[in-house]
Amino acid sequence: MPNTPRPAGACILLVDDNRHGLIARKALLEELGYQITTAQSGEEALVLFSAGQFDVVVTDHKMPRMDGCELIRRIKLARPATHIILLSGFVEPLGLTEQTTGADVVIAKSAGEIRHLVRSVDRLLHQRVPRKPAAAHREAPRPRAARAN
């Protein structure tokens, strides 16, 4: 796990309809010093999100009534700069990527999930400026110097 200092009091909203996964991730992230709020559905997450301030949202993909992608879409409509991590056991079969889901990070549920989750949360919390589209990073063309006649 990274040795970089964690932002004091960083708030994370964890969303998963699987209670056991929710409890395990919550315990781990609280042990690392994060303040954790949990929701067991997309609907509950939206209510909590609109009432609070969260530095990162971590959501499962497959949930009844509202999947993780729909939750991400609604959160990004409300607060576009929100950092979101999507977790799924079906990343490759469903073609889940940052581009197709709107998440900042997509993580496959696997033996390495916890390491990737902690590293991704740390990285997102240490970003100074919200991510910009790749085109925004290109330099503008420089004007050509006028020729002396």
MOFENWO-V987910 format. One record per residue. N is the residue number from 1. RES is the residue in one small letter. SS is DSSP state (alpha for helix, beta for strand, coil for the rest). OMEGA is omega in whole degrees, -180 to 180 (none if undefined). D_FIRST is the distance of its C-alpha to the first C-alpha in Angstrom with 2 decimals. Layout:
N_RES_SS_OMEGA_D_FIRST / N_RES_SS_OMEGA_D_FIRST
This chain:
1_m_coil_-175_0.00 / 2_p_coil_178_3.80 / 3_n_coil_180_6.54 / 4_t_coil_180_9.01 / 5_p_coil_179_11.24 / 6_r_coil_178_11.54 / 7_p_coil_-178_15.16 / 8_a_coil_175_17.11 / 9_g_coil_179_18.60 / 10_a_coil_-176_17.27 / 11_c_beta_-179_19.07 / 12_i_beta_173_18.05 / 13_l_beta_178_20.72 / 14_l_beta_-177_19.76 / 15_v_beta_178_22.62 / 16_d_coil_178_23.32 / 17_d_coil_177_26.57 / 18_n_coil_-175_24.87 / 19_r_alpha_-178_24.64 / 20_h_alpha_177_22.42 / 21_g_alpha_179_19.71 / 22_l_alpha_-179_20.08 / 23_i_alpha_-178_19.82 / 24_a_alpha_180_16.70 / 25_r_alpha_179_14.75 / 26_k_alpha_-179_16.39 / 27_a_alpha_-180_15.49 / 28_l_alpha_-177_11.73 / 29_l_alpha_176_11.86 / 30_e_alpha_177_14.41 / 31_e_alpha_179_12.45 / 32_l_coil_174_10.00 / 33_g_coil_180_13.36 / 34_y_coil_173_14.57 / 35_q_beta_-173_18.23 / 36_i_beta_171_18.79 / 37_t_beta_-178_22.13 / 38_t_beta_175_22.89 / 39_a_beta_-179_25.67 / 40_q_coil_176_27.03 / 41_s_coil_177_28.94 / 42_g_alpha_180_29.21 / 43_e_alpha_179_32.25 / 44_e_alpha_179_30.60 / 45_a_alpha_180_27.66 / 46_l_alpha_178_30.26 / 47_v_alpha_180_32.02 / 48_l_alpha_-179_28.93 / 49_f_alpha_-178_27.84 / 50_s_alpha_-179_31.32 / 51_a_alpha_-174_31.50 / 52_g_coil_176_28.19 / 53_q_coil_-179_25.83 / 54_f_coil_179_22.41 / 55_d_coil_-180_19.80 / 56_v_beta_171_18.33 / 57_v_beta_176_19.94 / 58_v_beta_-177_18.24 / 59_t_beta_171_21.10 / 60_d_beta_178_22.08 / 61_h_coil_-172_24.70 / 62_k_coil_177_27.34 / 63_m_coil_179_28.88 / 64_p_coil_176_32.59 / 65_r_coil_179_34.78 / 66_m_coil_180_32.19 / 67_d_coil_-177_29.47 / 68_g_alpha_180_26.24 / 69_c_alpha_177_27.96 / 70_e_alpha_177_30.80 / 71_l_alpha_179_28.55 / 72_i_alpha_-179_26.76 / 73_r_alpha_-178_30.24 / 74_r_alpha_178_31.50 / 75_i_alpha_-179_28.58 / 76_k_alpha_175_28.84 / 77_l_alpha_-179_32.60 / 78_a_alpha_-178_32.18 / 79_r_coil_-174_29.40 / 80_p_coil_-176_28.67 / 81_a_coil_-179_25.82 / 82_t_coil_176_23.68 / 83_h_beta_-177_20.20 / 84_i_beta_175_20.05 / 85_i_beta_178_17.75 / 86_l_beta_177_19.83 / 87_l_beta_177_18.86 / 88_s_beta_173_21.41 / 89_g_coil_-175_22.25 / 90_f_coil_-177_24.83 / 91_v_alpha_-177_23.24 / 92_e_alpha_-179_25.25 / 93_p_alpha_-179_28.48 / 94_l_alpha_-180_28.79 / 95_g_coil_-179_27.83 / 96_l_coil_177_25.27 / 97_t_coil_176_23.93 / 98_e_alpha_-178_23.18 / 99_q_alpha_-176_26.83 / 100_t_alpha_-176_28.38 / 101_t_alpha_-175_26.54 / 102_g_coil_178_26.08 / 103_a_coil_174_22.38 / 104_d_coil_-179_20.03 / 105_v_beta_173_17.61 / 106_v_beta_-177_18.65 / 107_i_beta_176_16.34 / 108_a_beta_174_17.97 / 109_k_coil_-176_17.63 / 110_s_coil_179_16.64 / 111_a_coil_-179_14.64 / 112_g_coil_-175_11.72 / 113_e_alpha_-175_12.28 / 114_i_alpha_179_9.57 / 115_r_alpha_180_6.76 / 116_h_alpha_-180_9.36 / 117_l_alpha_-179_10.24 / 118_v_alpha_180_7.27 / 119_r_alpha_-179_7.17 / 120_s_alpha_177_10.93 / 121_v_alpha_179_11.45 / 122_d_alpha_-179_9.86 / 123_r_alpha_-179_11.98 / 124_l_alpha_-179_14.98 / 125_l_alpha_180_15.03 / 126_h_alpha_176_15.08 / 127_q_coil_-179_17.92 / 128_r_coil_-175_21.07 / 129_v_coil_176_23.57 / 130_p_coil_180_23.71 / 131_r_coil_176_23.67 / 132_k_coil_176_27.17 / 133_p_coil_-177_28.85 / 134_a_alpha_-179_28.84 / 135_a_alpha_-179_32.52 / 136_a_alpha_-179_31.89 / 137_h_alpha_180_30.09 / 138_r_coil_177_33.21 / 139_e_coil_175_35.45 / 140_a_coil_179_38.84 / 141_p_coil_179_41.68 / 142_r_coil_178_43.29 / 143_p_coil_179_46.99 / 144_r_coil_179_49.27 / 145_a_coil_179_51.32 / 146_a_coil_178_54.96 / 147_r_coil_176_57.42 / 148_a_coil_179_60.09 / 149_n_coil_none_63.55
